C-alpha cells in the first residue's frame, strides 16, 4: 500500500491512539482470512465508537437544554 492511500488523521499526531497506528501499518503480509478477521474487528470497533458518540451527543443535548436561557 502506498503512503498516499493511507487515511490521514485530522487531529494532532497520536491523539487518535491505536487508530493512528493502524493507519500506518503495512497490510502486505496479511492473508485473506486475516484481512477478513481484521475488517470484522474494526467494524465492531466502529460500531462501539458510533454508539458512544451517540450517547455523548444525547448527553450534550440534554445539558444544553437544561442550561438554555429562558425566553421572556
Secondary structure as UniProt FT lines:
FT   HELIX           3..5
FT   TURN            13..17
FT   HELIX           18..23
FT   TURN            28..29
FT   HELIX           32..66
//
